[in-house]
């Protein structure tokens, strides 16, 4: 039996798993995610934060669904390494470590916001809005009168609008004006650098390099997300411009390793943001080539 292991259960990983099962009922499929939830709609996370929809409206799959499809679903498992020579991936679930064997590996691990190296950055009340858990936990902090956003990305304007609609005071702290910046109503822009996050276990304030202290209990880091590929260290899988290199068949430079979604890019094309629809389409292309590979 061919063993297919998929890292990442967002739109790319989920699409690969489900479409592969529809076309091949015999292979073993394992779908691994570091999150606590099965597949959900990331496009609507800001609507969830704003209170426009409920959590159950985000969920697009379930544990029962994967069981019915005979897909092994590993939640809350972090991939910490890969051994391509032995066809093994190494997982960490809390304090437990285990290995999982594969014949074909699909990497759909996506991207995540990298927290800046600021003293106190790991205190309660500091968030990076990458996952449903991030948004779910942050909703408890929306009673704060003042919200500090550090940095700028594609979703900053929408987040500012949500906060101002909730009558929250928003302070946007940036080193410089980004190329895609546009003026936002109801936000105070501060051109500076956060040098410390103050508080015992929870955030109480931020300290700027000029010495100014701003009180807040909610901080959101808005940096550009980086490819989640730490586990590729010491492997021969080719990476360029912060993305796994793939060809038109979504194959990496290793014949039995594929990739799809925001974590990868065609070697001859620049890395860019991919829409949900683009990710679904390239995941289906990947499945077609997995089927060919399984068939010899």
KOLVO-134097 format. One record per residue: x, y, z of N, C-alpha, C in turn; residue in one letter; residue number from 0; chain. Coordinates in steps of 0.1 Angstrom, whole numbers. Layout:
N
<<X,Y,Z>,<X,Y,Z>,<X,Y,Z>,'A',NUM,'A'> ...
This chain:
296
<<8,-12,0>,<0,0,0>,<9,12,0>,'X',0,'A'> <<6,22,-9>,<14,34,-10>,<10,43,1>,'X',1,'A'> <<20,49,8>,<17,58,20>,<19,72,15>,'X',2,'A'> <<9,80,16>,<9,94,12>,<8,102,25>,'X',3,'A'> <<17,111,28>,<17,120,40>,<16,134,35>,'X',4,'A'> <<6,142,41>,<4,155,37>,<6,164,50>,'X',5,'A'> <<15,174,49>,<18,183,60>,<10,196,57>,'X',6,'A'> <<1,199,66>,<-8,211,65>,<-22,207,61>,'X',7,'A'> <<-32,212,69>,<-46,208,66>,<-54,221,63>,'X',8,'A'> <<-48,231,57>,<-56,242,52>,<-61,239,39>,'X',9,'A'> <<-64,249,30>,<-71,246,18>,<-63,237,9>,'X',10,'A'> <<-50,239,8>,<-41,231,-1>,<-41,216,4>,'X',11,'A'> <<-37,214,17>,<-36,200,22>,<-49,193,22>,'X',12,'A'> <<-60,200,26>,<-73,194,26>,<-78,190,12>,'X',13,'A'> <<-76,199,2>,<-79,196,-12>,<-72,184,-17>,'X',14,'A'> <<-59,183,-14>,<-51,172,-19>,<-56,159,-13>,'X',15,'A'> <<-58,159,0>,<-63,147,7>,<-76,142,1>,'X',16,'A'> <<-86,151,0>,<-99,147,-4>,<-100,142,-19>,'X',17,'A'> <<-93,150,-27>,<-93,146,-42>,<-85,134,-44>,'X',18,'A'> <<-74,132,-37>,<-67,120,-38>,<-75,107,-34>,'X',19,'A'> <<-82,109,-23>,<-91,97,-19>,<-102,94,-29>,'X',20,'A'> <<-107,105,-36>,<-117,103,-46>,<-112,95,-58>,'X',21,'A'> <<-99,97,-61>,<-93,90,-73>,<-86,77,-69>,'X',22,'A'> <<-83,75,-57>,<-76,63,-53>,<-81,59,-39>,'X',23,'A'> <<-87,47,-39>,<-93,42,-26>,<-84,33,-18>,'X',24,'A'> <<-72,30,-24>,<-64,20,-18>,<-52,26,-10>,'X',25,'A'> <<-47,38,-14>,<-35,43,-8>,<-38,47,6>,'X',26,'A'> <<-28,48,15>,<-29,53,28>,<-27,68,28>,'X',27,'A'> <<-36,76,34>,<-35,91,34>,<-34,96,48>,'X',28,'A'> <<-24,103,52>,<-23,109,65>,<-22,124,63>,'X',29,'A'> <<-31,131,70>,<-31,146,69>,<-28,151,83>,'X',30,'A'> <<-17,160,83>,<-11,164,96>,<-13,179,98>,'X',31,'A'> <<-17,184,109>,<-18,198,112>,<-14,201,126>,'X',32,'A'> <<-8,213,128>,<-4,217,141>,<-16,223,149>,'X',33,'A'> <<-27,226,141>,<-38,233,147>,<-47,223,155>,'X',34,'A'> <<-57,229,162>,<-66,221,170>,<-79,218,162>,'X',35,'A'> <<-81,224,150>,<-93,223,142>,<-91,216,129>,'X',36,'A'> <<-101,210,124>,<-100,205,110>,<-102,217,100>,'X',37,'A'> <<-103,214,88>,<-103,224,77>,<-114,235,80>,'X',38,'A'> <<-110,248,79>,<-119,259,81>,<-116,270,71>,'X',39,'A'> <<-125,279,69>,<-125,290,59>,<-117,302,64>,'X',40,'A'> <<-104,302,61>,<-96,313,65>,<-100,327,59>,'X',41,'A'> <<-108,327,49>,<-112,339,42>,<-122,347,51>,'X',42,'A'> <<-128,340,61>,<-138,346,69>,<-134,349,83>,'X',43,'A'> <<-121,347,86>,<-116,349,100>,<-119,363,105>,'X',44,'A'> <<-117,373,97>,<-120,387,101>,<-134,389,104>,'X',45,'A'> <<-143,383,96>,<-158,383,99>,<-161,377,113>,'X',46,'A'> <<-153,366,116>,<-155,360,129>,<-151,369,140>,'X',47,'A'> <<-139,376,138>,<-134,385,148>,<-144,396,150>,'X',48,'A'> <<-150,401,140>,<-159,412,140>,<-173,408,146>,'X',49,'A'> <<-175,395,148>,<-187,390,154>,<-198,388,144>,'X',50,'A'> <<-195,388,131>,<-205,387,121>,<-209,373,118>,'X',51,'A'> <<-201,363,121>,<-204,349,120>,<-199,342,132>,'X',52,'A'> <<-204,330,134>,<-201,321,146>,<-190,311,141>,'X',53,'A'> <<-183,306,151>,<-172,296,149>,<-177,285,140>,'X',54,'A'> <<-189,279,142>,<-193,268,135>,<-195,271,120>,'X',55,'A'> <<-197,284,117>,<-199,288,103>,<-185,288,95>,'X',56,'A'> <<-174,288,103>,<-161,287,96>,<-157,273,92>,'X',57,'A'> <<-162,263,100>,<-157,250,98>,<-163,244,85>,'X',58,'A'> <<-154,238,77>,<-158,233,64>,<-156,217,64>,'X',59,'A'> <<-151,212,75>,<-149,197,76>,<-150,193,90>,'X',60,'A'> <<-148,180,93>,<-149,175,107>,<-141,163,108>,'X',61,'A'> <<-139,159,120>,<-131,147,123>,<-139,135,117>,'X',62,'A'> <<-152,135,118>,<-160,124,113>,<-159,123,98>,'X',63,'A'> <<-158,134,91>,<-156,135,76>,<-144,127,72>,'X',64,'A'> <<-133,130,79>,<-120,124,75>,<-120,109,78>,'X',65,'A'> <<-127,105,89>,<-128,91,93>,<-136,84,82>,'X',66,'A'> <<-147,90,77>,<-155,84,67>,<-147,82,54>,'X',67,'A'> <<-138,92,51>,<-130,91,39>,<-118,83,40>,'X',68,'A'> <<-116,77,52>,<-104,68,55>,<-92,77,53>,'X',69,'A'> <<-92,89,59>,<-80,98,59>,<-76,99,74>,'X',70,'A'> <<-64,95,76>,<-58,96,90>,<-55,111,93>,'X',71,'A'> <<-63,116,103>,<-61,131,106>,<-54,132,119>,'X',72,'A'> <<-42,139,118>,<-34,141,130>,<-35,156,133>,'X',73,'A'> <<-42,159,144>,<-43,173,148>,<-33,176,160>,'X',74,'A'> <<-30,189,161>,<-21,193,172>,<-7,185,172>,'X',75,'A'> <<-3,183,160>,<10,176,158>,<19,186,150>,'X',76,'A'> <<31,188,155>,<41,197,149>,<51,189,142>,'X',77,'A'> <<53,191,129>,<64,184,122>,<77,191,125>,'X',78,'A'> <<87,184,130>,<99,190,135>,<111,186,126>,'X',79,'A'> <<109,177,117>,<120,173,108>,<116,162,98>,'X',80,'A'> <<124,161,88>,<122,152,77>,<135,145,74>,'X',81,'A'> <<134,132,71>,<146,124,67>,<142,118,53>,'X',82,'A'> <<145,125,42>,<142,120,29>,<148,107,25>,'X',83,'A'> <<160,104,30>,<167,92,27>,<160,80,33>,'X',84,'A'> <<154,81,45>,<147,70,51>,<132,72,49>,'X',85,'A'> <<127,82,42>,<113,85,40>,<105,86,53>,'X',86,'A'> <<110,94,62>,<104,96,75>,<102,110,78>,'X',87,'A'> <<91,113,85>,<89,127,90>,<88,125,105>,'X',88,'A'> <<92,135,113>,<93,134,127>,<83,144,133>,'X',89,'A'> <<74,139,142>,<63,147,148>,<65,149,163>,'X',90,'A'> <<60,160,168>,<60,163,182>,<46,167,186>,'X',91,'A'> <<40,159,195>,<26,162,200>,<28,164,215>,'X',92,'A'> <<28,177,220>,<31,180,233>,<45,175,237>,'X',93,'A'> <<46,165,246>,<59,160,250>,<63,147,242>,'X',94,'A'> <<54,142,235>,<56,129,228>,<62,132,214>,'X',95,'A'> <<71,123,210>,<77,124,197>,<75,111,190>,'X',96,'A'> <<73,111,177>,<71,99,169>,<75,102,155>,'X',97,'A'> <<77,91,147>,<80,92,133>,<69,86,125>,'X',98,'A'> <<68,90,113>,<58,86,103>,<64,83,90>,'X',99,'A'> <<62,71,85>,<68,67,72>,<60,72,60>,'X',100,'A'> <<66,75,49>,<59,79,37>,<66,73,25>,'X',101,'A'> <<58,71,15>,<63,68,1>,<63,81,-7>,'X',102,'A'> <<52,89,-5>,<50,102,-12>,<47,112,-2>,'X',103,'A'> <<54,124,-2>,<52,134,8>,<47,147,1>,'X',104,'A'> <<37,153,7>,<31,166,1>,<32,176,12>,'X',105,'A'> <<39,187,9>,<41,198,19>,<32,210,15>,'X',106,'A'> <<22,212,24>,<13,223,23>,<12,231,36>,'X',107,'A'> <<24,234,42>,<25,239,55>,<22,254,56>,'X',108,'A'> <<20,261,45>,<16,275,45>,<26,284,50>,'X',109,'A'> <<21,295,56>,<30,306,61>,<25,310,75>,'X',110,'A'> <<34,316,82>,<31,322,95>,<38,335,98>,'X',111,'A'> <<33,343,106>,<39,355,110>,<50,353,120>,'X',112,'A'> <<62,358,117>,<73,357,126>,<73,368,136>,'X',113,'A'> <<73,365,149>,<73,375,160>,<87,381,160>,'X',114,'A'> <<87,395,161>,<100,402,163>,<107,398,176>,'X',115,'A'> <<120,400,176>,<127,397,188>,<127,409,198>,'X',116,'A'> <<116,410,205>,<114,421,214>,<112,415,228>,'X',117,'A'> <<119,420,238>,<117,415,252>,<102,416,256>,'X',118,'A'> <<96,405,260>,<82,404,264>,<73,400,253>,'X',119,'A'> <<78,396,242>,<70,393,230>,<60,381,232>,'X',120,'A'> <<64,373,241>,<56,360,244>,<46,362,255>,'X',121,'A'> <<44,374,260>,<34,376,271>,<20,374,266>,'X',122,'A'> <<11,371,275>,<-3,370,271>,<-8,383,266>,'X',123,'A'> <<-16,383,256>,<-21,395,250>,<-14,399,237>,'X',124,'A'> <<-3,392,233>,<4,394,221>,<-1,384,211>,'X',125,'A'> <<-6,388,199>,<-11,379,189>,<-5,381,175>,'X',126,'A'> <<-5,370,168>,<-3,370,153>,<-15,363,147>,'X',127,'A'> <<-22,370,139>,<-34,364,134>,<-32,355,122>,'X',128,'A'> <<-28,343,126>,<-25,333,115>,<-35,321,115>,'X',129,'A'> <<-41,318,127>,<-50,307,128>,<-63,310,135>,'X',130,'A'> <<-72,301,134>,<-85,302,141>,<-83,304,156>,'X',131,'A'> <<-74,297,162>,<-71,298,176>,<-67,312,180>,'X',132,'A'> <<-58,318,171>,<-54,332,174>,<-66,341,174>,'X',133,'A'> <<-75,340,165>,<-86,349,164>,<-96,346,176>,'X',134,'A'> <<-97,333,179>,<-106,329,190>,<-101,335,203>,'X',135,'A'> <<-88,333,206>,<-83,338,218>,<-83,354,219>,'X',136,'A'> <<-81,360,208>,<-80,375,208>,<-94,381,211>,'X',137,'A'> <<-104,374,208>,<-118,380,210>,<-120,383,225>,'X',138,'A'> <<-113,376,233>,<-115,378,248>,<-108,391,252>,'X',139,'A'> <<-99,396,243>,<-92,409,247>,<-98,421,240>,'X',140,'A'> <<-109,420,233>,<-114,431,226>,<-121,441,236>,'X',141,'A'> <<-122,438,249>,<-127,447,258>,<-117,458,261>,'X',142,'A'> <<-104,456,256>,<-94,466,258>,<-98,479,251>,'X',143,'A'> <<-95,490,258>,<-98,504,253>,<-88,507,242>,'X',144,'A'> <<-75,502,243>,<-65,506,233>,<-59,494,227>,'X',145,'A'> <<-57,494,214>,<-51,483,207>,<-39,488,200>,'X',146,'A'> <<-28,480,201>,<-15,484,194>,<-13,474,183>,'X',147,'A'> <<-11,479,170>,<-8,470,159>,<7,473,156>,'X',148,'A'> <<15,463,155>,<29,465,152>,<32,460,137>,'X',149,'A'> <<35,469,129>,<38,466,115>,<26,467,106>,'X',150,'A'> <<27,462,93>,<17,464,83>,<17,452,74>,'X',151,'A'> <<5,447,71>,<4,437,60>,<-10,439,53>,'X',152,'A'> <<-13,430,44>,<-25,431,36>,<-38,433,44>,'X',153,'A'> <<-38,427,56>,<-51,427,64>,<-52,438,74>,'X',154,'A'> <<-42,447,75>,<-42,457,85>,<-54,467,83>,'X',155,'A'> <<-57,472,71>,<-69,481,70>,<-82,474,75>,'X',156,'A'> <<-84,462,71>,<-96,455,76>,<-97,454,91>,'X',157,'A'> <<-85,451,97>,<-85,449,112>,<-87,463,118>,'X',158,'A'> <<-81,473,113>,<-84,487,118>,<-98,490,118>,'X',159,'A'> <<-105,487,107>,<-119,490,106>,<-127,483,116>,'X',160,'A'> <<-124,470,119>,<-131,462,129>,<-129,468,143>,'X',161,'A'> <<-117,472,146>,<-114,478,159>,<-121,491,161>,'X',162,'A'> <<-121,500,151>,<-127,513,152>,<-142,512,153>,'X',163,'A'> <<-148,502,146>,<-162,500,147>,<-166,495,161>,'X',164,'A'> <<-157,489,168>,<-159,485,182>,<-156,496,192>,'X',165,'A'> <<-153,508,187>,<-150,520,195>,<-137,517,203>,'X',166,'A'> <<-127,511,196>,<-114,509,203>,<-105,519,197>,'X',167,'A'> <<-96,524,206>,<-85,533,202>,<-74,524,196>,'X',168,'A'> <<-70,528,183>,<-60,520,176>,<-48,528,174>,'X',169,'A'> <<-36,522,177>,<-23,528,175>,<-15,519,166>,'X',170,'A'> <<-11,524,155>,<-3,516,145>,<11,521,145>,'X',171,'A'> <<20,511,149>,<34,514,151>,<42,508,140>,'X',172,'A'> <<49,517,132>,<57,512,121>,<70,519,120>,'X',173,'A'> <<80,512,115>,<93,519,113>,<93,529,101>,'X',174,'A'> <<86,525,91>,<85,534,79>,<72,531,72>,'X',175,'A'> <<69,540,62>,<56,538,54>,<58,527,44>,'X',176,'A'> <<49,517,44>,<50,506,34>,<45,511,21>,'X',177,'A'> <<49,504,10>,<46,508,-3>,<31,508,-6>,'X',178,'A'> <<24,498,0>,<9,497,-2>,<1,504,9>,'X',179,'A'> <<7,513,16>,<0,520,27>,<-10,530,22>,'X',180,'A'> <<-21,530,29>,<-31,540,26>,<-37,546,39>,'X',181,'A'> <<-41,559,39>,<-45,565,51>,<-58,558,57>,'X',182,'A'> <<-57,556,70>,<-68,549,77>,<-75,558,87>,'X',183,'A'> <<-88,558,87>,<-95,567,97>,<-96,560,110>,'X',184,'A'> <<-95,568,121>,<-96,563,134>,<-84,556,140>,'X',185,'A'> <<-72,559,134>,<-60,552,138>,<-49,563,140>,'X',186,'A'> <<-41,561,150>,<-30,570,153>,<-17,563,148>,'X',187,'A'> <<-11,568,138>,<1,562,132>,<14,567,139>,'X',188,'A'> <<22,558,145>,<34,562,152>,<46,556,145>,'X',189,'A'> <<55,565,140>,<67,560,133>,<78,558,144>,'X',190,'A'> <<79,546,148>,<89,543,159>,<92,528,159>,'X',191,'A'> <<98,524,170>,<101,510,171>,<98,505,186>,'X',192,'A'> <<91,494,187>,<89,489,200>,<101,482,205>,'X',193,'A'> <<106,486,217>,<118,480,223>,<115,471,235>,'X',194,'A'> <<103,471,240>,<100,463,251>,<84,462,253>,'X',195,'A'> <<80,450,257>,<65,449,260>,<65,447,275>,'X',196,'A'> <<58,456,282>,<58,457,296>,<46,450,302>,'X',197,'A'> <<48,443,314>,<37,436,321>,<44,424,328>,'X',198,'A'> <<36,419,338>,<41,407,345>,<40,395,336>,'X',199,'A'> <<28,388,336>,<26,377,327>,<18,382,315>,'X',200,'A'> <<10,393,317>,<1,398,306>,<6,412,302>,'X',201,'A'> <<2,415,290>,<6,428,284>,<-1,440,292>,'X',202,'A'> <<7,450,295>,<2,462,301>,<5,475,293>,'X',203,'A'> <<16,474,286>,<21,486,278>,<32,482,269>,'X',204,'A'> <<35,491,259>,<47,489,251>,<56,501,253>,'X',205,'A'> <<69,499,252>,<78,510,253>,<85,512,240>,'X',206,'A'> <<85,525,235>,<91,528,222>,<106,532,224>,'X',207,'A'> <<113,532,214>,<128,535,215>,<131,549,220>,'X',208,'A'> <<121,558,218>,<123,571,224>,<121,572,239>,'X',209,'A'> <<116,561,244>,<113,560,259>,<98,562,262>,'X',210,'A'> <<90,566,252>,<76,568,254>,<69,554,257>,'X',211,'A'> <<60,554,267>,<52,542,271>,<38,544,267>,'X',212,'A'> <<32,533,260>,<18,534,256>,<11,522,263>,'X',213,'A'> <<0,525,270>,<-7,515,277>,<-16,507,268>,'X',214,'A'> <<-16,494,269>,<-25,485,261>,<-25,471,267>,'X',215,'A'> <<-36,464,264>,<-36,450,268>,<-37,440,256>,'X',216,'A'> <<-37,446,244>,<-38,438,232>,<-28,443,222>,'X',217,'A'> <<-19,435,217>,<-10,438,207>,<-11,428,196>,'X',218,'A'> <<-12,432,183>,<-12,424,172>,<0,426,163>,'X',219,'A'> <<8,416,160>,<19,417,152>,<15,415,137>,'X',220,'A'> <<17,425,129>,<11,425,115>,<22,423,105>,'X',221,'A'> <<33,416,108>,<44,415,98>,<40,406,87>,'X',222,'A'> <<48,406,76>,<46,397,65>,<49,383,69>,'X',223,'A'> <<40,373,66>,<42,359,69>,<54,353,62>,'X',224,'A'> <<61,344,68>,<72,336,62>,<68,322,60>,'X',225,'A'> <<74,315,51>,<71,301,48>,<74,292,60>,'X',226,'A'> <<64,284,63>,<66,274,75>,<74,262,70>,'X',227,'A'> <<87,264,70>,<96,253,65>,<108,250,74>,'X',228,'A'> <<107,254,86>,<118,251,96>,<122,236,96>,'X',229,'A'> <<112,228,93>,<115,213,94>,<122,208,82>,'X',230,'A'> <<125,217,72>,<133,213,60>,<148,214,62>,'X',231,'A'> <<151,219,74>,<166,221,77>,<173,208,75>,'X',232,'A'> <<185,209,69>,<193,197,67>,<188,187,57>,'X',233,'A'> <<178,192,49>,<173,183,37>,<178,189,24>,'X',234,'A'> <<177,182,13>,<181,187,0>,<170,193,-7>,'X',235,'A'> <<158,195,-1>,<147,201,-8>,<150,216,-11>,'X',236,'A'> <<149,219,-24>,<153,232,-28>,<143,243,-24>,'X',237,'A'> <<149,254,-18>,<141,266,-14>,<147,278,-20>,'X',238,'A'> <<139,287,-25>,<144,300,-30>,<134,311,-27>,'X',239,'A'> <<138,323,-24>,<130,334,-21>,<119,331,-11>,'X',240,'A'> <<123,323,0>,<113,320,10>,<102,312,5>,'X',241,'A'> <<104,302,-4>,<94,293,-9>,<101,280,-14>,'X',242,'A'> <<93,269,-12>,<98,257,-18>,<97,257,-33>,'X',243,'A'> <<107,253,-40>,<107,254,-55>,<100,242,-61>,'X',244,'A'> <<90,244,-69>,<83,233,-76>,<82,235,-91>,'X',245,'A'> <<80,225,-98>,<78,226,-113>,<63,227,-116>,'X',246,'A'> <<60,226,-129>,<46,227,-133>,<37,215,-128>,'X',247,'A'> <<44,205,-123>,<36,193,-118>,<35,194,-103>,'X',248,'A'> <<40,205,-97>,<40,207,-82>,<50,197,-76>,'X',249,'A'> <<60,193,-83>,<70,184,-77>,<82,192,-73>,'X',250,'A'> <<88,189,-62>,<101,195,-58>,<112,188,-65>,'X',251,'A'> <<124,192,-62>,<136,186,-68>,<138,171,-63>,'X',252,'A'> <<131,167,-53>,<131,153,-49>,<119,146,-55>,'X',253,'A'> <<121,135,-62>,<111,129,-71>,<98,125,-63>,'X',254,'A'> <<99,122,-50>,<87,117,-43>,<82,128,-33>,'X',255,'A'> <<86,140,-35>,<81,151,-26>,<75,162,-34>,'X',256,'A'> <<62,165,-31>,<54,175,-38>,<51,187,-28>,'X',257,'A'> <<46,198,-34>,<42,209,-25>,<31,217,-32>,'X',258,'A'> <<22,223,-24>,<12,232,-30>,<8,243,-19>,'X',259,'A'> <<2,253,-24>,<-2,264,-15>,<8,275,-14>,'X',260,'A'> <<6,283,-4>,<15,295,-2>,<29,292,2>,'X',261,'A'> <<32,280,5>,<45,276,10>,<55,274,-2>,'X',262,'A'> <<49,273,-14>,<58,270,-26>,<56,280,-37>,'X',263,'A'> <<65,279,-47>,<64,287,-59>,<71,281,-70>,'X',264,'A'> <<67,283,-83>,<74,279,-94>,<88,285,-94>,'X',265,'A'> <<98,277,-97>,<112,282,-97>,<114,294,-106>,'X',266,'A'> <<107,294,-117>,<109,305,-127>,<100,317,-125>,'X',267,'A'> <<92,317,-114>,<83,328,-111>,<85,334,-98>,'X',268,'A'> <<82,347,-96>,<84,354,-83>,<74,349,-73>,'X',269,'A'> <<78,349,-60>,<68,345,-49>,<58,356,-48>,'X',270,'A'> <<45,352,-47>,<34,361,-46>,<23,355,-38>,'X',271,'A'> <<13,364,-34>,<1,359,-27>,<-7,351,-37>,'X',272,'A'> <<-12,340,-32>,<-21,331,-40>,<-35,332,-35>,'X',273,'A'> <<-45,333,-44>,<-59,333,-39>,<-63,318,-36>,'X',274,'A'> <<-74,318,-29>,<-80,305,-25>,<-82,296,-37>,'X',275,'A'> <<-88,302,-48>,<-91,295,-60>,<-78,289,-67>,'X',276,'A'> <<-68,298,-67>,<-55,293,-73>,<-49,282,-65>,'X',277,'A'> <<-50,282,-52>,<-45,271,-44>,<-53,258,-46>,'X',278,'A'> <<-66,259,-47>,<-74,247,-50>,<-70,241,-64>,'X',279,'A'> <<-68,250,-74>,<-65,245,-87>,<-51,238,-88>,'X',280,'A'> <<-41,244,-81>,<-28,238,-82>,<-28,225,-73>,'X',281,'A'> <<-36,224,-63>,<-37,212,-55>,<-43,201,-63>,'X',282,'A'> <<-52,204,-71>,<-58,194,-80>,<-48,189,-91>,'X',283,'A'> <<-40,198,-96>,<-29,195,-105>,<-19,185,-98>,'X',284,'A'> <<-16,188,-85>,<-7,180,-78>,<-13,166,-76>,'X',285,'A'> <<-26,165,-73>,<-33,152,-72>,<-32,143,-85>,'X',286,'A'> <<-34,150,-96>,<-33,143,-109>,<-19,137,-110>,'X',287,'A'> <<-9,144,-106>,<4,139,-108>,<8,129,-97>,'X',288,'A'> <<2,130,-85>,<3,119,-75>,<-3,106,-81>,'X',289,'A'> <<-14,107,-87>,<-21,95,-92>,<-11,88,-103>,'X',290,'A'> <<-5,97,-112>,<4,91,-122>,<16,84,-115>,'X',291,'A'> <<21,91,-104>,<33,85,-97>,<29,72,-90>,'X',292,'A'> <<17,72,-84>,<13,59,-77>,<11,48,-87>,'X',293,'A'> <<6,52,-99>,<4,42,-110>,<16,38,-117>,'X',294,'A'> <<28,44,-113>,<41,40,-119>,<44,47,-132>,'X',295,'A'> 
